[in-house]
């Protein structure tokens, strides 16, 4: 038997790896990972500067206000970005009009949602009253909500066009601008949480303006709200909207829960740990977004795409979890001794949770590709709702550690069930088959969106 030279074997392995990296699923995932990595690193820098330059109580109030605006922007997405990615490839000449319509609707909904949040802030976010004069705080949260909503949907516009580079450019812009501003504000204004909020707001607006310039070729000067009512577009959006809310609820509501039960200072320690752990979550999130874009254009190939996505996500996230676990004291120590003293256990639990979360988000994305609305809502509700319920039950006794534990337990339980189901389905060759009832009536949208001219609209 003739053995292949080691050099030849190495070249063959490298060639296979290069060929796989050129697959659109991996290529877009790597760009999105680069965006997530750069954005997360700059976010890490931002919160490090905030922790060093501002009192913990002010950082806690600012993080709660920013989380509130992010929560509003997530509510305002209405599931439309997922529907845009899913149906835009079949929209033909109407794609720019459909895209512009979705961007306008999401931005307006974000602004309206922020107004409603501010109007009831004395009920569900009364602690924020200490942060700034009511009108100033209201204007900042409304503006940030609208800008964040627009920025999120514009990321999906670029990814849906299979070009994640505008998202990367926007992430870099936002991260650099807010980091520079938070230092300038600390030197020129009182070191208040409002300065942290304003730095984030101005940077987000700058990112949105850049995104609009980079994706302008994908947009039209008109909108047509009737396009959102055709076929199954709204049904698909509604199912994803419910799932998205449930999935994102813990990260958006935990800061409000902590600041309301444990105080602003404790929320600063929790939020910093959460922000560091979000570096890990960015890995499977980027892979999942690329999976959605590629899977939506490859009918019947969900199974192969899902297996590749699993492999890529796990290869990247497992070493990152190990590093985060071992380096938790050092990472939090960069923010200051109090953060290391109060957040190591919380960070380590959140880091472990990134592993089952990776499995859950890819199963959720597979359901989005296959248009399985009940499955989307079920997975998201079990993880998000479970984390909120368990976390709320444990926060009084165990503090922020209890919230992190609830988050881990919820994701671990759901991942165990989904993994067992996936293994059984793989044994029977059922993976990748589209469910008939879930896709019933969907094809009409493809035809309806192609009808008409690109100039139709208002």
C-alpha positions as CSV (number, residue, x, y, z in Angstrom):
1,X,0.0,0.0,0.0
2,X,1.4,3.4,-1.1
3,X,1.3,6.1,1.5
4,X,0.7,9.7,0.4
5,X,3.4,12.1,1.3
6,X,2.6,14.3,4.3
7,X,3.0,17.4,2.2
8,X,0.5,16.2,-0.4
9,X,-2.0,15.2,2.3
10,X,-1.6,18.7,3.9
11,X,-2.2,20.4,0.6
12,X,-5.3,18.2,0.0
13,X,-6.7,19.1,3.4
14,X,-5.9,22.8,2.8
15,X,-7.6,22.7,-0.6
16,X,-10.8,21.1,0.9
17,X,-10.8,23.7,3.7
18,X,-10.4,26.6,1.1
19,X,-13.1,25.2,-1.1
20,X,-15.5,24.9,1.9
21,X,-14.6,28.4,3.0
22,X,-15.7,29.7,-0.4
23,X,-19.2,28.3,0.0
24,X,-21.6,31.2,0.3
25,X,-22.8,29.8,3.7
26,X,-19.3,30.0,5.1
27,X,-18.2,33.1,3.2
28,X,-21.1,35.3,4.5
29,X,-20.8,33.7,7.9
30,X,-17.1,34.7,8.2
31,X,-17.9,38.3,7.1
32,X,-20.7,38.4,9.7
33,X,-18.4,36.9,12.3
34,X,-15.9,39.6,11.4
35,X,-18.6,42.2,11.9
36,X,-19.7,40.6,15.2
37,X,-16.1,40.3,16.4
38,X,-15.2,43.9,15.6
39,X,-18.5,45.2,16.9
40,X,-18.2,43.1,20.1
41,X,-14.6,44.2,20.6
42,X,-15.5,47.8,20.2
43,X,-18.5,47.3,22.4
44,X,-16.1,45.7,25.0
45,X,-13.9,48.8,24.7
46,X,-17.0,51.1,25.1
47,X,-18.2,49.4,28.3
48,X,-14.6,49.2,29.6
49,X,-14.3,53.0,29.2
50,X,-17.7,53.6,30.7
51,X,-16.9,51.5,33.7
52,X,-13.6,53.3,34.2
53,X,-14.8,56.8,33.6
54,X,-18.3,56.7,35.2
55,X,-19.7,55.6,38.5
56,X,-21.2,52.1,38.5
57,X,-24.7,53.4,39.4
58,X,-24.6,55.7,36.3
59,X,-23.4,52.9,34.1
60,X,-26.3,50.7,35.4
61,X,-28.9,53.4,34.6
62,X,-27.4,54.0,31.1
63,X,-27.3,50.3,30.3
64,X,-30.9,49.9,31.4
65,X,-31.9,52.8,29.1
66,X,-30.0,51.4,26.2
67,X,-31.5,48.0,26.8
68,X,-34.9,49.6,26.8
69,X,-34.3,51.2,23.4
70,X,-33.0,47.9,22.0
71,X,-36.1,46.1,23.4
72,X,-38.3,48.6,21.6
73,X,-36.4,48.3,18.4
74,X,-36.7,44.5,18.6
75,X,-40.5,44.8,19.2
76,X,-40.8,47.0,16.2
77,X,-39.1,44.6,13.7
78,X,-42.5,42.9,13.4
79,X,-40.8,39.8,11.9
80,X,-40.4,41.7,8.7
81,X,-36.6,41.4,8.2
82,X,-36.9,37.6,8.2
83,X,-39.7,37.7,5.7
84,X,-37.6,40.1,3.6
85,X,-34.7,37.6,3.4
86,X,-37.1,34.7,2.8
87,X,-39.2,36.3,0.1
88,X,-37.0,39.0,-1.5
89,X,-35.2,36.5,-3.9
90,X,-38.6,35.8,-5.6
91,X,-39.8,39.5,-5.6
92,X,-38.2,40.2,-9.0
93,X,-38.4,43.9,-10.1
94,X,-40.4,44.7,-7.0
95,X,-37.6,43.8,-4.6
96,X,-36.3,47.4,-4.1
97,X,-39.9,48.7,-3.4
98,X,-40.5,45.8,-1.0
99,X,-37.1,46.5,0.7
100,X,-37.8,50.2,1.1
101,X,-41.3,49.5,2.5
102,X,-40.0,47.2,5.1
103,X,-37.3,49.7,6.2
104,X,-39.8,52.5,6.5
105,X,-42.3,50.4,8.4
106,X,-39.7,49.1,10.9
107,X,-38.3,52.6,11.5
108,X,-41.7,54.2,12.1
109,X,-42.8,51.3,14.3
110,X,-39.6,51.7,16.4
111,X,-40.2,55.4,16.9
112,X,-43.8,54.7,17.9
113,X,-42.8,51.9,20.3
114,X,-40.3,54.2,21.9
115,X,-42.9,56.8,22.5
116,X,-45.2,54.3,24.1
117,X,-42.3,53.0,26.3
118,X,-41.5,56.5,27.4
119,X,-45.1,57.3,28.2
120,X,-45.3,54.4,30.6
121,X,-41.7,54.6,31.9
122,X,-43.0,55.5,35.4
123,X,-44.7,52.1,35.6
124,X,-42.1,49.7,34.1
125,X,-38.8,51.6,34.3
126,X,-39.3,54.1,37.2
127,X,-35.6,53.9,38.1
128,X,-34.7,55.7,34.9
129,X,-36.2,58.9,36.3
130,X,-33.0,59.5,38.2
131,X,-31.0,59.6,34.9
132,X,-32.0,62.9,33.3
133,X,-34.8,65.5,33.0
134,X,-37.9,63.7,31.6
135,X,-38.1,65.4,28.2
136,X,-34.4,65.0,27.5
137,X,-34.5,61.3,28.5
138,X,-37.6,60.8,26.4
139,X,-36.2,62.4,23.3
140,X,-33.0,60.3,23.6
141,X,-34.8,57.0,24.0
142,X,-37.2,57.7,21.2
143,X,-34.4,58.7,18.8
144,X,-32.3,55.7,19.8
145,X,-35.2,53.4,19.4
146,X,-35.9,54.6,15.9
147,X,-32.2,54.6,14.9
148,X,-31.6,51.1,16.3
149,X,-34.7,49.7,14.5
150,X,-33.5,51.2,11.2
151,X,-29.9,49.9,11.7
152,X,-31.1,46.3,12.5
153,X,-33.3,46.0,9.4
154,X,-30.6,47.5,7.2
155,X,-28.3,44.7,8.3
156,X,-30.9,42.2,7.0
157,X,-31.2,44.1,3.8
158,X,-27.5,43.7,3.1
159,X,-27.4,40.0,4.2
160,X,-30.4,39.2,2.1
161,X,-28.5,40.5,-0.9
162,X,-25.7,38.1,0.2
163,X,-23.3,40.9,1.0
164,X,-22.6,41.4,4.7
165,X,-19.9,44.1,4.1
166,X,-22.2,47.0,4.8
167,X,-23.0,45.5,8.2
168,X,-19.3,45.3,9.0
169,X,-18.7,48.9,8.0
170,X,-21.6,50.0,10.1
171,X,-20.5,48.0,13.1
172,X,-17.0,49.5,12.9
173,X,-18.4,53.0,12.6
174,X,-20.8,52.7,15.5
175,X,-18.1,51.2,17.7
176,X,-15.5,53.7,17.0
177,X,-17.7,56.8,17.3
178,X,-19.3,55.8,20.6
179,X,-15.9,54.9,22.1
180,X,-14.5,58.3,21.1
181,X,-17.6,60.2,22.3
182,X,-17.8,58.6,25.7
183,X,-14.2,59.8,26.4
184,X,-14.9,63.3,25.2
185,X,-18.2,63.5,27.1
186,X,-16.4,62.4,30.3
187,X,-13.9,65.2,29.9
188,X,-16.4,67.9,29.0
189,X,-19.6,67.0,30.9
190,X,-20.5,65.7,34.3
191,X,-19.9,62.0,34.4
192,X,-23.6,61.0,34.2
193,X,-25.4,58.1,32.6
194,X,-27.0,60.4,30.1
195,X,-23.6,61.0,28.5
196,X,-23.2,57.2,28.0
197,X,-26.7,57.1,26.4
198,X,-26.0,60.1,24.1
199,X,-22.7,58.6,22.9
200,X,-24.5,55.4,22.0
201,X,-27.3,57.4,20.2
202,X,-25.0,59.6,18.1
203,X,-22.9,56.6,17.1
204,X,-26.0,54.6,16.0
205,X,-27.3,57.5,13.9
206,X,-23.9,57.7,12.2
207,X,-24.0,54.0,11.5
208,X,-27.5,54.2,9.9
209,X,-26.4,57.1,7.6
210,X,-23.5,55.0,6.4
211,X,-25.7,51.9,5.9
212,X,-28.2,53.9,3.8
213,X,-25.4,55.1,1.6
214,X,-23.9,51.6,1.1
215,X,-27.2,49.8,0.4
216,X,-28.9,52.6,-1.6
217,X,-28.8,50.5,-4.8
218,X,-31.1,48.0,-3.0
219,X,-33.7,50.6,-2.1
220,X,-36.4,52.4,-4.1
221,X,-37.7,56.0,-3.8
222,X,-41.2,54.6,-3.3
223,X,-42.9,52.3,-0.9
224,X,-45.9,50.1,-1.4
225,X,-47.6,48.8,1.7
226,X,-49.8,46.5,-0.3
227,X,-46.8,44.3,-0.9
228,X,-46.7,43.4,2.8
229,X,-50.3,42.0,2.5
230,X,-49.7,39.6,-0.3
231,X,-49.8,35.8,0.1
232,X,-48.1,34.5,3.2
233,X,-45.8,37.4,3.8
234,X,-47.6,38.7,6.8
235,X,-48.2,35.2,8.2
236,X,-44.5,34.4,8.0
237,X,-43.7,37.8,9.5
238,X,-46.1,37.3,12.4
239,X,-44.8,33.8,13.2
240,X,-41.2,35.1,13.2
241,X,-42.2,38.2,15.2
242,X,-43.6,36.1,18.0
243,X,-40.6,33.9,18.0
244,X,-38.2,36.8,17.9
245,X,-39.8,38.5,20.8
246,X,-39.6,35.4,23.0
247,X,-36.0,34.7,22.0
248,X,-34.8,38.2,22.6
249,X,-36.8,38.9,25.7
250,X,-34.3,37.7,28.3
251,X,-31.4,39.9,27.1
252,X,-33.7,42.9,26.8
253,X,-35.7,42.5,30.0
254,X,-33.0,41.1,32.4
255,X,-31.4,44.6,32.9
256,X,-34.7,46.1,33.8
257,X,-35.4,43.1,36.2
258,X,-32.0,43.6,37.9
259,X,-32.2,47.3,38.2
260,X,-35.7,47.0,39.6
261,X,-34.9,44.3,42.2
262,X,-31.2,44.7,43.0
263,X,-30.5,48.3,42.1
264,X,-28.6,50.3,39.5
265,X,-25.1,49.3,40.7
266,X,-25.8,45.6,40.6
267,X,-27.2,46.0,37.1
268,X,-23.9,47.5,36.1
269,X,-22.0,44.4,37.2
270,X,-24.6,42.1,35.6
271,X,-24.7,44.1,32.3
272,X,-21.0,44.1,31.8
273,X,-20.9,40.3,32.3
274,X,-23.8,40.0,29.8
275,X,-22.0,42.2,27.3
276,X,-18.8,40.0,27.6
277,X,-20.8,36.8,27.1
278,X,-22.5,38.4,24.1
279,X,-19.1,38.0,22.3
280,X,-19.7,34.3,22.4
281,X,-23.3,34.5,21.3
282,X,-22.2,36.5,18.2
283,X,-20.6,33.4,16.8
284,X,-23.8,31.2,16.3
285,X,-25.8,34.3,15.5
286,X,-23.6,35.1,12.5
287,X,-23.7,31.5,11.3
288,X,-27.5,31.4,11.7
289,X,-28.0,34.6,9.7
290,X,-25.9,33.3,6.9
291,X,-27.7,29.9,7.1
292,X,-31.1,31.8,6.7
293,X,-29.9,33.7,3.7
294,X,-28.4,30.7,1.9
295,X,-31.1,28.2,2.9
296,X,-33.9,30.5,1.7
297,X,-32.5,30.3,-1.9
298,X,-31.8,26.5,-1.8
299,X,-35.1,24.6,-1.7
300,X,-34.8,21.2,-0.1
301,X,-31.2,21.7,1.1
302,X,-32.0,22.5,4.8
303,X,-30.4,19.4,6.1
304,X,-27.0,19.8,4.5
305,X,-26.9,23.5,5.4
306,X,-27.9,22.7,9.0
307,X,-25.1,20.1,9.3
308,X,-22.5,22.5,7.9
309,X,-23.8,25.3,10.2
310,X,-23.6,23.1,13.3
311,X,-20.0,22.2,12.4
312,X,-18.8,25.7,11.9
313,X,-20.6,27.1,15.0
314,X,-19.3,24.4,17.4
315,X,-15.7,24.5,16.1
316,X,-15.7,28.3,16.8
317,X,-17.8,28.6,19.9
318,X,-16.4,25.8,22.1
319,X,-12.8,27.2,22.3
320,X,-14.2,30.6,22.9
321,X,-16.3,29.3,25.8
322,X,-13.2,27.7,27.4
323,X,-11.2,31.0,27.0
324,X,-14.1,33.0,28.5
325,X,-14.5,30.6,31.5
326,X,-10.8,30.5,32.3
327,X,-10.2,34.2,31.7
328,X,-13.4,35.5,33.4
329,X,-11.5,37.2,36.3
330,X,-9.1,38.9,33.9
331,X,-11.8,40.0,31.4
332,X,-14.0,41.5,34.1
333,X,-10.9,43.0,35.8
334,X,-10.4,45.2,32.8
335,X,-13.6,47.0,33.8
336,X,-12.4,47.5,37.4
337,X,-12.0,45.4,40.6
338,X,-15.7,45.7,41.6
339,X,-16.8,44.1,38.3
340,X,-14.4,41.2,38.7
341,X,-15.5,40.8,42.4
342,X,-19.2,40.7,41.5
343,X,-19.5,39.2,38.0
344,X,-17.2,36.2,37.6
345,X,-19.8,33.5,38.4
346,X,-22.4,35.3,36.3
347,X,-20.1,35.4,33.3
348,X,-19.0,31.8,33.6
349,X,-22.6,30.6,33.6
350,X,-23.5,32.8,30.7
351,X,-20.4,31.5,28.8
352,X,-21.5,27.8,29.3
353,X,-25.0,28.8,28.1
354,X,-23.5,29.8,24.7
355,X,-23.1,26.1,23.8
356,X,-26.8,25.0,24.1
357,X,-27.8,28.4,22.7
358,X,-25.7,27.6,19.5
359,X,-27.7,24.5,18.9
360,X,-31.0,26.2,19.7
361,X,-30.5,29.2,17.4
362,X,-29.6,26.9,14.4
363,X,-32.6,24.7,14.9
364,X,-34.7,27.9,15.1
365,X,-33.1,29.1,11.8
366,X,-33.8,25.8,10.1
367,X,-37.5,26.2,11.1
368,X,-37.4,29.7,9.6
369,X,-36.0,28.4,6.3
370,X,-38.7,25.7,6.2
371,X,-41.4,28.2,7.2
372,X,-42.5,26.1,10.2
373,X,-44.3,28.8,12.2
374,X,-45.4,26.6,15.2
375,X,-41.9,25.3,15.6
376,X,-40.4,28.8,15.5
377,X,-42.7,30.0,18.2
378,X,-42.2,26.8,20.3
379,X,-38.4,26.9,20.4
380,X,-38.2,30.6,21.0
381,X,-40.9,30.6,23.7
382,X,-39.4,27.6,25.5
383,X,-35.9,29.3,25.7
384,X,-36.9,32.9,26.2
385,X,-39.9,32.3,28.4
386,X,-38.1,29.6,30.4
387,X,-35.1,31.8,31.0
388,X,-37.3,34.7,32.2
389,X,-39.4,32.5,34.5
390,X,-36.5,30.7,36.1
391,X,-34.4,33.8,36.3
392,X,-37.2,35.8,37.9
393,X,-37.7,33.0,40.4
394,X,-34.0,32.9,41.4
395,X,-33.0,36.5,41.3
396,X,-34.2,37.4,44.8
397,X,-32.2,34.5,46.5
398,X,-29.2,34.3,44.2
399,X,-29.0,37.8,42.6
400,X,-27.6,38.1,39.1
401,X,-26.1,34.6,39.4
402,X,-29.6,33.3,39.6
403,X,-30.6,35.0,36.4
404,X,-27.6,33.5,34.6
405,X,-28.4,30.1,36.0
406,X,-32.0,30.3,34.7
407,X,-30.7,31.3,31.3
408,X,-28.4,28.3,31.2
409,X,-31.0,25.8,32.4
410,X,-33.6,27.0,29.9
411,X,-31.3,26.7,26.9
412,X,-29.9,23.4,28.1
413,X,-33.3,21.8,28.5
414,X,-34.4,22.9,25.0
415,X,-31.1,21.9,23.4
416,X,-31.3,18.5,24.9
417,X,-34.8,17.9,23.4
418,X,-33.9,19.3,20.0
419,X,-30.7,17.4,19.8
420,X,-32.5,14.1,20.6
421,X,-35.2,14.9,18.0
422,X,-32.6,15.8,15.4
423,X,-30.7,12.5,16.0
424,X,-33.8,10.5,15.6
425,X,-34.8,12.3,12.5
426,X,-31.3,11.8,11.0
427,X,-31.6,8.1,11.6
428,X,-34.8,8.0,9.5
429,X,-33.5,10.5,6.8
430,X,-36.2,13.0,7.7
431,X,-33.9,16.0,8.1
432,X,-34.4,18.7,5.5
433,X,-37.9,17.7,4.4
434,X,-40.3,20.6,4.3
435,X,-43.4,20.1,6.4
436,X,-46.5,20.2,4.2
437,X,-48.9,22.0,6.6
438,X,-46.2,24.6,7.5
439,X,-45.7,25.6,3.9
440,X,-49.2,25.4,2.7
441,X,-50.2,28.6,0.9
442,X,-46.7,30.1,0.9
443,X,-46.0,29.7,-2.8
444,X,-48.6,32.3,-3.7
445,X,-46.4,35.0,-2.3
446,X,-43.6,34.3,-4.7
447,X,-45.9,34.8,-7.7
448,X,-47.7,37.8,-6.2
449,X,-44.5,39.7,-5.5
450,X,-43.3,39.2,-9.0
451,X,-46.5,40.8,-10.4
452,X,-46.7,44.4,-11.3
453,X,-44.0,47.0,-12.0
454,X,-41.2,48.3,-9.8
455,X,-42.6,51.8,-9.9
456,X,-45.8,50.9,-8.1
457,X,-46.2,52.4,-4.7
458,X,-47.0,55.6,-2.8
